[in-house]
Every structure is written in structure tokens, then in C-alpha cells.
């Protein structure tokens, strides 16, 4: 039996309308064409689908079985059609984000909360890009956006600047280095450095300062949460380097101070990497806009 969606729509229309004429009007076909379609379907099934001598026209037991199928299948088909229409119009889609910047979780959540309200039909997910190679995953379409401070020349990938930030040295107010106007790589010798639990290559203090200077701190302590890092620093259990906006976001504590790295300070830029073709999608453009607004809010504090 060759059953098509139009057959299910026909069965339901005749049942709902109670007759061929009204059903034909609903389906926008002639009554003759509708009768011919029913006859062909009955020939395939080998049974009558309607009790024709009744008024209004009603379904036979076999016809009721097809009606139940129509009531199950047609809403799913209509939902899929609406989803495809949303995809074509850019109202729905998938936004899976990988974050290479550990501290950026705190910055990204307000952005995604605003995004969710404007784009409820976009499936949003966050994956810590520190656990896998995020940029190759972006090229393979495993993720859709990568938040990174390390742009690369990659075919089909565009890095959109989000905002600039400065990695700053953080120490207890009573720490001897707190008296210095700025901090150099050599100052980290003999210190316990408190960092996020990520590879050294992903940490600004190593990639921008210590590794080029071939300086090794006395010890490294890894801590997951920014608030705990600042608590340990304020207790003089070690020193840290954090993005300036992260320190500003946390309620200021007079027990610790911040100092620039090097005499002239360091500046880094955060990017949203996405497949170039996806940047034309309305929700992707809106994500970048919201990210920029949140960045300006952070920098104005």
C-alpha cells in the first residue's frame, strides 16, 4: 500500500467536514478529484474506508484506523515544516558555543540570557572548549561559535572582535609586590601562582609573559572559581593574573590589589570565531551585537 501525506490529509478533511463537497473546498481540489483519490486509496487497501450510505459521510473501521494515523502523523509533519520555515527565515537553528577562555563563562551568561529571550527557538548549548580542539570542531560543524583570544588563519572561519582586556596581577595588599607600580616576569620567581585549571598555553600569564621570559613560579595552584582565587589571594596564599574585567565584576575587596603586567601593560583581544557563512544568520549577528553591548558594560565599570 502506497500511503502519502495527501491521503492522510484527505481522510481527516472528510471526517472533519462530514462530506466530500466541503472537504474538497478545504483541500482546494474538485469533488471529482477527491472521489478519484479515495477510490484509488480503497483499491490499494482492498477495503472500503467510508460508509457511503450514511449522512453525514462517516469512516469505516479501516477508515478510522487511517484517521488515528493521520492525527498522529500530520501534527508532526506540520511541526517539521514550521521548523524548516524558521530555519530558512533565520528564526530558529542551533548555537553550540565552545569557550577557550575559562573566565568567559561569567561574561557569557548575561549575554546568553538576553539572547534566549529574543531567540527562544534557537537551541543553545555551551561546551568548555578547553577539553577538546575547539577550532577544528568549529570547522567540522560540531560547534557553531568559539570564544577565543587566539585568532588563527582558518579557511571558512571568521574571527569577530568582541572587546579588548588587560591581564592584571592580583596580590594581597600586604604582599611585598603590592608596593610595585607594575609587575615583570622575574617577579613571579618564588611565588605561588594561582590559576584556572587549564593548559599553560591557554593562560595569558604564561603565553604573554612567563614562557617568553623562561620564568617558572615556585608553585602553581589550580582553582576552578574566580571568587575562590580572589579569596586565596586576599588571604596571601599566592598571587594570580586575571582579566581586568573579571576583577571588576567581583565585588571589590580591599584586602587585595591589582597591578599592570610590565611597565606599559598588556592588552589582549577576545574574539567570537564562527563559520563565515553562518554570520549571515540573523541570530548569529544578534549574538555578536549582544556580546558587544555586554563588553561595553564591563569596560565602563
N, C-alpha and C positions, 0 to 999 in steps of 0.2 A: 504494500500500500504506500503510495507516494503522497505523503501529507505535507502541505505547505502552510505557511503562516496565514495566507489569504483564506484557506479553508477554515482555520480556527476562527478567524475574524467573521467569516460568513455564518458559521454556526451560532456564534454569540450574538451577532446582529439580528438574526431571525428570531432567536429566543427572546432577546430584549424587546424587539419591535412587535412581535406577535404576528407577523405576516410577511410575505415576500415583498409586497409593494413598498411598505415603509422601510424594510431592511435594504432594499435596492436604493432607495433615496439616501439612506445613511451612508451606504458604501459608494455612492455616486456611480452606480452602474445601472444598466437596464434590467427590468424584471426578467426579460428573456435570458439575458446573460447569466443572471443569478440562478435561474432554474436549471440552465445547462450545466453550471458549475456543480450544483447539488447532485444532479443526475450522474455526472462523471465521478463524483466522490462516492456516491452509493454503489456505482458499478465496481469501483476499486474495493470497497469494503465488503461487498457481497450481501449487504443488509440495508433495509430502509432506515434512514436517520430521522425521518419525521412521520408523524401520524397525520396524514393529509386530510382525513375526513373530519378532523376536529377544528373548531373555531374558538379562540384563535389557534393558529397552527402551533402544534406542540411537538417536542422532541420525543423520539422513541427511546427505549432503554439504551440502544447503541449511540443515539444522538446525545443523550445525557452524559455518556462516558466521554464523548468528544468535548462537550461543554465544560466538564470538570478540567479536562486537559487545557482547554483554551483559557479558563480562568486562572490556571497556574502559570502558563507559559507567557501569555500576552503581556501581563504587567512586567515581567522580567525583560521581555523584548523592548517594551516602551522605555523602561528604565535605562537599558543599554543605549537606546537611540538618544535619549536625553543626555546621557554621559558623553557619547560621541559628539553630540552637538556642542556641549560645553567645552570639550577638548578643541574642537575646531574654532570656537569663538574665544578660546583662551580663558574661560571662566573656571575650568577645572583642570586638574593634572596632578603631577607628582613633584614634590620638592623634598628630596632627601639630601641633607646637609652633613658634610664631614668637616670637623673642626681640627685644624692643626695647631691652633693657639689655645692652650689649656685654659688660660684666664678668660677666653672669649665666651665661655658658657654664660658667665654673669652678664656680659654685654648683650648677648644674643637673645636671651629670654624676653626682655621687653619688646624687642623687635618682632619676635615671632608671635607674641600676644596681640600686638596691633595687627600683624599680618593675618592671623586667624580670624579676626573679626571682619576683615574686608574680603577674605577669600576662604569661606567655610568649605568649599568643595575641593580645595587643593589638599592632597594628602601630604602632611608634613612629618618628617622623621629626622632625628639627629643622631649621627654616629660619630663617636670620637675618632677622628682621623689619625690619631697618634698610634692606633693599634694596627694600622694597615697602610699601604701606599695609597694615599687619598687621590693624588692627581692621576695616576694610571686608572684608578677606579672611576674617576670622572670621565676619562676618555672611553672607557668600556661601558659607560652609562649605568654603572652600579650605583653611583650617586649623581646628584644634579648640581650641587654647589660645594665648593671647598673654600673655607675661610683660612687664609694663609698669609704669612708675612714674607714668603719666599717665592716671588714670581719666577716662572720659567718660560722659555720659548717652546710652546707645545702646539702642534698642529690642531686647529679647530677649537682651541681654548682661548678665551679672553679673560684677562685679569682686570677687573674693575676696581680702581682705588676706592677705599672706604674712608679711612682717616689716618692721619699721622699720630704717632705717640712717641714718648721718650721712656726708655727703660731707666729707672732710677734706683739708686742704692738706698736701702732701708736698714736702719740700725737703731738700737736703743739710744735714748737721749743721753744716757750715761756712758755709752761706748766711746772709747778714745777716738775712733774715726768720725764721730759725730761733730767733732771740732773742726774738721777739714772742710774747705769750701767745695771741693769736688773729690771724686774717688778715682784712682788709677788702678790698673790691673794688679800692680805689685802690692796694693793694699790688702788684697784678698789672701796673701800668704799668711798662714797661721790661723785663718778664720774658719769657722763652721758655716758653710753656705747652705741655707735652707731654700729648696727649690720645689717646684711641682714634680710629680713622679713621671717624667718624660725623658727621652733621649737628650743627651747634651746638645746635639746638633739642632734641636728644636728650642733651645733656651737662648735668649738674647745675650745673657751674661757670658755664655761660653762662645757662641758663634761670633759675637761682635767685639768681645773684649779679652777673655781669658785664653782661649785657644790660639788666636793670633799672637798673643804675648807669651805663650807657652808657660802660663802660670797655673798652678794647681792649688786650690784651697786645702786646708788641713783636713777637712772632713766635709762630707755632703750629707744632708739630712733631707729626705723627700717627704713632702706633706701634701695631701690632696686639696685641702680647703684654704682659700686666701685668708679668711678670718683667723684660722689656726696659725698660719705662717706669721701673721702680724702679731698674734698673741705671744708666740715664741720669741719673736724679735724684740717686742716690748719688754719681755722678761729677761733679755740679754742672753738668750740661749743660742744665738747665732745671728747672722746677717742675711739679707736677701736682696734680690733685684727683681722688681715688679714693674709693669707698665704704669706710667704716671696716672692714667685714668682709673686703674684698678684701686690704687691707694686713695684717690679722691672719692671713689664710690663708697668705700668703707668709712664708717664714722671715725672722724679724726681722734687719735689718741695721743695725748701729749707725752706719753712715755716713749715714743719713737720719733725719728726724724728722717727726712729724705734728703739725698744729695745727688747732684748730677754725676753721671759717669763720664770721666775725662773733663778737661778744662772747658771744652766747648759743648759738652753734652752729646748724647747720641740720639738720632732720630730714626724711627722705623715706620714703615707704612703697612697697613693692613689691607688686604685685597679680598674680593669675592671672585673666585675663579669659576667660570661656567662655560659650557659648550657655546660657541659663538652663535649658533643657530637658535639656541634657547633664549637668548637675550631679547629676541623679538616678542616673546610671550608676555602678555600684559602683567601677569602675576610676578614674573621674574623682574620686570622693570620696577614694579611696586616694591618688591623686597629690597632692591638696591636703594630706592628712594627712602624707605623707612630706616634702613641701616644708616644712611647719611644723616637723617634727622636725629637719630639716637646718638650718633657720633658727635654732632654739633652740640647736643645737650651735655654730653660728657665733658667736652672741651671747654664749655662755658662755665663749668663749676669752679 
